[in-house]
Amino acid sequence: MKLTHMKLIGLSVVIAFTVCSFGAYAEESKEETYRNMNKDQIKGRVDEAQGKAKEETGKILDDKGMEIEGNVQKNVGKAQKGFGDTKKDIQQGK
């Protein structure tokens, strides 16, 4: 099997796992989570997951630009999630 075919198969697997795991997680705790989360927490978690998927895709395809872009997006998502967590803690008086 050629290396390009292996990369495409790997990319397909990463995308499938990402979609399946996110879907299962979202269904499992959708109502409870969204009721208790603010917009910054939600957006941060989504950006973090998308960045991680993009980073892994860049690694599989040996695309350094995509890998770096995914890493940046993942870290920005973590920061926004942290900001949302802090904002929620302040609102709850913790």
N, C-alpha and C positions, 0 to 999 in steps of 0.2 A: 504494500500500500504506500502511495506517495505521501510525503510529508504534508502537502497541502490538504489532502483528504483527511489526514489525521487531525489537522488543525480545524477543519470544518466540522468534523465529528465532535471534537472537544468543545468547540464553540456551541454546537447544538446541545450538548449535554449541559454545559454551564447555563445556557438560557433556559432549558427545560427545568433544571433544578431550581433556578431562581424563581421562575414563574410558579412552579408547583409549591415550593416552600412558602413563598409569600402569600399565595392564595390560601393555603391551609392555615397559616398563621392569622391572616386577615379574617377568615370565616370563624375561626375558633374564638377570637376575642374582639370581634368588630364592635358590638354594641357597648360592652363594658369599657373598652379602650377609648373609643371616640367620645364617650360621655365624660371621661375623666381627663382628656387631653386637650391642650390648646393648639392653635394652628401652627405655632412654631415647633412644637414637639412632633406633630404629624409630618410637616414639611421636612423637618430635619431627618426623621427616620426614613422617609421616602428617598430623599437625596442620598442618604448614606447607603441605602440598599442599591440604588441605581449606580452610584459611584463604585461600589464594590463589584457589581456585575461588569461594569465597563473596565475596571482595572483588571479583572480576571480575563476578560475577553482580550484585552491588549496583551496580556502575558501569553495567552494561547496563540494569538496571531503574530506574536513577536513584533507588535506595533508599540514602540516606546511612547509615542505621542498619546495614544489612546490610554495606555497604562498610567501615564502621568496625569492626564485629564481626569481619569476615574479616581485616582488617589486624591486629587484636589477636591473633587466633588464629594467624595466620601468624608473627607476631613471637614469640609464646610458643613455638611449635613450633621456631623457629630457636634460641631460648635453650635449650630442652630438648635439641635435637640437639647444640648446642655443649657442654652439660653432659655428655652421653653420650660425645661425642668425647674430652673431657678425661678422663673417668673411664676410658675405654679406654686412652688414652695412659699414664695413671698405672699401670694394671694391667700394661701391656706394658713399663714401665720407661723410657719415652721422656722 
